[in-house]
Structures are given as structure tokens and as C-alpha cells.
Amino acid sequence: MTTRFFLDRVEGGRVVLSRADSHHLLRVMRAAPGTPFIALAGGVAYDCVLEAVEDGLACGRVVGSRPATGEPRIRIALFQGLAKGEKMEFVIQHGTELGIAEFIPVAAARSVVKLDAQKAADRTERWQRIAREAAEQSRRGAVPRVSAPVTWKEAVAGIAGFDLALVPWEEGGEPLKAVLEAHPDALSYALFIGPEGGLTADEVALARAAGAIPVTLGPRILRTETAPLAAAAAILYARGEMG
């Protein structure tokens, strides 16, 4: 199986791997000049061969390209209420494996976690690293973007940029299946999930006013780290991206 690496971009028919990726290719995989590898950037898979090592960095020559596989035809952005402990990491890791395209942490009214600017930057960097590792493991064609935490008002302001915005809410809503069937042509989805304490009625009302649809995921109450994965899997299945 050809080794794959994610890059920010590919220019001029030549690629240079990061120091960590170079170490993996040269030391762990024991690659020699002429060894093939794949560079992924911007949804494109570039077939490369190792050409040289410069200052410890692996340099490759592009010999071909094609659309990257592993990416769903639809786009799901998860607006996840900040949760305690390792729950955010769990959601980002497994959400990446499922095919979520973007993660936006949200400081909801009932979020216990409070992050100052430095902590938010540190957490975002760690979460992005987790998304990258999960994308590599699951053979995604792109690394999901993890945004810096936003407020609920800021999150809701982005609803207009999506074909369909959904708010799973334990207090009730339309069945998710019915909503998906009513919007068969939607290609971009905003999925809003509350923290451990759930979303307040005011938060749901604000999202509804911006065009979001409250939905139910069934008669059972799901944890904050379970609900986004269940909802994303349901959306992907309904759109023919799973199974």
C-alpha cells in the first residue's frame, strides 16, 4: 500500500514533505530514491516518487494526479458544543473517520468548559492534529478543518451558507429521516450539537429563526459525543455515502 501524506498545496511538479513526514518516509518506511508515495492536497491525489533528500526533508517529483478518493460527495460541518475531558477529541477523531468536513467548537450556554484565548489556540492546534491523524488512518482525501471556538450567536450566523441546517434536540423536533427525505438535493449540511447539558430553548429558537430545523434522533437520549456521530452517519447513509 503506497504511503500517503497531506500537504497544504502542490506547486511546480515538486513536493517537499514536512520534517515529521520525511522522518516517517525515510526512517520508518526506509524509502530510497525512486520510492513512490502519494501527496494529497486540495482534494487531489498526486502520485510522486522520492527524488532527493535536502536538509533531512524528503523531496519528490510529481508523476501524475487524479481526484482524491475517500471524500463524501456531500459536506457536513459539525458545530459541536464544547464538552468536557476527552469528548471533543473523541468526536473529532471519529467524526473525521466518518467523513465530516469541518469541526466548529461552540461555547454554548451550558458548556462547562471555558477557554481563554491561549487555551483555545492550544486546544484548536491539538484538535487539528487529531483530525489529521484520523484522516491519515481512515484514508480520507482531505484533512477536515478545525476552527477556533465560536459563540452560539456566531455559529448560527453561518447557517445561510448551507443547504440544510439541523439541530438535534432532546426536547423534540421533526424526525431526522423525514427532514432528509424532504430535502433530497441538499449537498451541504450544518449540524448543531449541544454540550453535556444540552441546548437551551433560546439557543434552539435562535437557530430556528436563522433557518435551522430542530430534529429528533429517536426516543433515546444520546450523549454529546454520541449524537453528532449518529446524526452524521444517518445523513451519510441517507445520501448513499455509507453501505
VENBELFEN-V571528 format. One record per backbone hydrogen bond with DSSP energy under -1.0 kcal/mol. NH is the residue of the N-H (numbers start at 1). CO is the residue of the C=O. If there is no record, write none. Layout:
nh=NH co=CO
nh=NH co=CO
This chain:
nh=5 co=38
nh=7 co=40
nh=14 co=11
nh=15 co=60
nh=17 co=58
nh=22 co=18
nh=23 co=19
nh=24 co=20
nh=25 co=21
nh=26 co=22
nh=27 co=23
nh=28 co=23
nh=29 co=24
nh=31 co=25
nh=34 co=50
nh=35 co=32
nh=37 co=48
nh=38 co=3
nh=39 co=46
nh=40 co=5
nh=41 co=44
nh=44 co=41
nh=45 co=66
nh=46 co=39
nh=47 co=64
nh=48 co=37
nh=49 co=61
nh=50 co=35
nh=51 co=59
nh=52 co=59
nh=54 co=57
nh=57 co=54
nh=59 co=52
nh=60 co=15
nh=61 co=49
nh=62 co=13
nh=63 co=47
nh=64 co=47
nh=66 co=45
nh=68 co=43
nh=75 co=187
nh=77 co=189
nh=78 co=102
nh=79 co=191
nh=80 co=104
nh=81 co=193
nh=82 co=106
nh=87 co=84
nh=90 co=86
nh=91 co=87
nh=92 co=88
nh=93 co=89
nh=94 co=90
nh=95 co=91
nh=96 co=92
nh=97 co=93
nh=98 co=94
nh=99 co=95
nh=100 co=95
nh=101 co=76
nh=102 co=76
nh=103 co=145
nh=104 co=78
nh=106 co=80
nh=107 co=150
nh=108 co=106
nh=111 co=108
nh=120 co=116
nh=121 co=117
nh=122 co=118
nh=123 co=119
nh=124 co=120
nh=125 co=121
nh=126 co=122
nh=127 co=123
nh=128 co=124
nh=129 co=125
nh=130 co=126
nh=131 co=127
nh=132 co=128
nh=133 co=129
nh=134 co=130
nh=135 co=131
nh=136 co=132
nh=137 co=133
nh=138 co=134
nh=140 co=135
nh=145 co=101
nh=147 co=103
nh=150 co=105
nh=155 co=151
nh=156 co=152
nh=157 co=153
nh=158 co=155
nh=159 co=156
nh=161 co=158
nh=162 co=159
nh=164 co=188
nh=166 co=190
nh=167 co=213
nh=169 co=215
nh=172 co=169
nh=174 co=214
nh=176 co=216
nh=179 co=175
nh=180 co=176
nh=181 co=177
nh=182 co=178
nh=186 co=183
nh=189 co=75
nh=190 co=164
nh=191 co=77
nh=192 co=166
nh=193 co=79
nh=198 co=195
nh=204 co=200
nh=205 co=201
nh=206 co=202
nh=207 co=203
nh=208 co=204
nh=209 co=205
nh=210 co=206
nh=211 co=208
nh=212 co=207
nh=213 co=165
nh=215 co=167
nh=216 co=174
nh=227 co=223
nh=230 co=226
nh=231 co=227
nh=232 co=228
nh=233 co=229
nh=234 co=230
nh=235 co=231
nh=236 co=232
nh=237 co=233
nh=238 co=234
nh=239 co=235
nh=240 co=237
nh=241 co=236
